[in-house]
């Protein structure tokens, strides 16, 4: 299926690995030019080199810490024309109310929650001028309210509300705002969470792989399975979709 994305330009945060890099791959396959943003400049460069070798698209990179408002504004100022914004950067630590201290909670929300919101706000005029689309890659914890992932559950729920509220208003500006709530995905982030859970439940972080057996299909999702949904929701094929959040958790 041609998604009619050829010639569009997409900015992807957290674009150096995991779902972000997979989204870059799928969007490049569809003919999108890319601007990849993440904190690790070397990892960005490696990802971009691979994309350029496989696809005839323009790939730029920009190393930035989106937990800092000045960096958000710098990225927005350098971004140029953007048709698709994929907000994906951010990792919130596991733990309950008493184990996630105030500093860790705030630092995680500064990157993921306020990072999504601030970059969307900063790029909104540019996106509006091009009938753009915002795809927020959030996380299924926002639906599940896990007390042992309390900062993530609360932060993701906030981003779900943000997506639905802005998605309701965006069509007036000729835009769309949508979200995706992935369940477990085979990324470095998942391993971190599973190691913490294995330590808590099994007494041995090294046994984390045992916890994947009870997942849907006996495995986590592959990043590309989430990325395919990112591309479809960003495309004109999904042109009547706004304020919607798609849960991809294997059922």
Residue pairs with C-beta under 8 A, 6 or more apart in sequence:
1 237
3 30
3 231
3 232
3 234
3 235
3 236
3 237
4 235
4 236
4 237
5 27
5 30
5 31
5 32
5 84
5 231
5 234
5 235
5 236
6 30
6 31
6 32
7 31
7 32
7 33
8 31
8 32
8 33
8 83
8 84
9 32
9 33
9 34
9 35
9 80
9 81
9 82
9 83
9 84
10 24
10 27
10 32
10 33
10 34
10 35
10 82
10 83
10 84
10 85
10 86
10 234
11 34
11 35
11 37
11 75
11 79
11 82
11 84
11 85
11 86
11 123
12 20
12 23
12 24
12 27
12 34
12 35
12 36
12 37
12 86
12 88
13 20
13 37
13 38
13 66
13 86
13 87
13 88
13 89
13 115
13 119
14 20
14 37
14 38
14 88
14 89
14 90
15 21
15 23
15 24
15 34
15 36
15 37
15 38
15 44
15 47
15 61
15 86
15 88
16 36
16 38
16 40
16 43
16 44
16 46
16 47
17 38
17 43
17 47
17 187
17 188
18 88
18 185
18 187
18 188
18 189
18 223
19 88
19 137
19 182
19 185
19 187
19 223
19 226
19 227
19 230
20 36
20 38
20 86
20 88
20 89
20 137
21 47
21 223
22 222
22 223
22 224
22 226
22 227
23 86
23 88
23 137
23 226
23 227
23 230
23 231
24 34
24 36
24 47
24 51
24 59
25 51
25 54
25 224
25 227
26 224
26 227
26 228
26 230
26 231
27 34
27 84
27 227
27 230
27 231
27 234
28 34
28 51
28 54
28 55
28 57
28 59
29 55
30 231
30 235
31 57
32 57
32 83
32 84
33 57
33 58
33 59
34 48
34 51
34 57
34 58
34 59
34 60
35 60
35 61
35 62
35 79
35 80
35 82
36 44
36 47
36 48
36 59
36 60
36 61
36 62
37 44
37 61
37 62
37 63
37 64
37 66
37 75
37 89
38 44
38 63
38 64
38 89
39 63
39 64
39 65
40 63
41 61
41 63
44 61
44 62
44 63
45 61
47 61
48 59
48 60
48 61
51 57
51 59
52 59
62 75
62 78
64 71
64 72
64 74
64 75
65 71
65 111
66 72
66 75
66 89
66 111
66 115
66 118
66 119
67 107
67 110
67 111
67 114
67 115
68 110
69 118
72 115
72 118
72 119
72 122
73 122
75 119
75 122
76 119
76 122
76 123
76 126
79 123
79 126
81 126
81 130
82 123
82 126
82 127
82 130
82 132
83 127
83 130
83 131
83 132
83 133
84 132
84 133
84 134
84 135
84 234
85 119
85 120
85 123
85 127
85 132
85 133
85 134
85 135
86 135
86 137
86 230
86 234
87 115
87 116
87 119
87 120
87 134
87 135
87 136
87 137
88 137
89 111
89 112
89 115
90 108
90 111
90 112
90 113
90 115
90 116
91 108
91 111
91 112
91 189
91 192
92 108
92 109
92 112
92 149
92 151
92 152
92 155
92 156
93 100
93 104
93 108
93 151
93 152
94 100
94 148
94 149
94 152
94 192
94 193
94 196
94 197
95 104
95 148
95 149
95 150
95 151
95 196
96 147
96 148
96 150
97 147
97 150
100 150
100 151
104 151
105 151
108 151
108 152
108 155
109 151
109 155
112 155
112 159
113 155
113 158
113 159
116 136
116 159
116 162
117 159
117 162
120 134
120 166
120 177
126 132
127 133
127 134
127 175
128 173
128 174
128 175
131 174
131 175
132 175
133 175
133 176
133 177
133 178
133 233
133 234
134 166
134 170
134 175
134 176
134 177
134 178
135 178
135 179
135 180
135 230
135 233
135 234
136 159
136 162
136 163
136 177
136 178
136 179
136 180
137 179
137 180
137 182
137 226
137 230
138 156
138 159
138 160
138 163
138 179
138 180
138 181
138 245
139 152
139 156
139 181
139 182
140 156
140 181
140 182
140 183
140 247
140 249
141 149
141 152
141 153
141 156
142 153
142 155
142 156
142 157
142 158
142 159
142 160
142 181
143 156
143 157
143 160
143 181
143 247
144 153
145 153
145 157
146 152
146 153
147 153
148 197
148 200
149 193
156 181
159 179
160 179
160 181
160 245
163 177
163 178
163 179
163 243
163 245
164 179
164 243
164 245
165 243
166 177
166 243
167 176
167 177
167 178
167 179
167 242
167 243
167 244
168 242
168 243
170 176
170 177
170 242
170 243
171 242
175 242
176 238
176 239
176 241
176 242
177 242
177 243
178 233
178 238
178 241
178 242
178 243
178 244
178 245
178 246
179 244
179 245
179 246
180 226
180 229
180 230
180 233
180 245
180 246
180 247
180 248
181 245
181 246
181 247
181 248
181 249
182 221
182 226
182 248
182 249
183 215
183 216
183 220
183 221
183 247
183 248
183 249
183 250
184 190
184 212
184 215
184 220
184 221
184 249
185 220
185 221
185 222
185 223
185 225
185 226
186 219
186 220
186 221
186 222
186 223
187 223
190 220
191 208
194 208
194 209
194 211
194 212
195 205
195 206
195 208
196 205
197 208
197 211
198 204
198 205
198 206
198 207
198 208
198 210
198 211
199 205
201 211
202 210
202 211
212 218
212 219
212 220
215 250
216 249
216 250
216 251
217 250
221 248
221 249
221 250
225 248
226 248
229 246
229 248
232 238
233 241
233 246
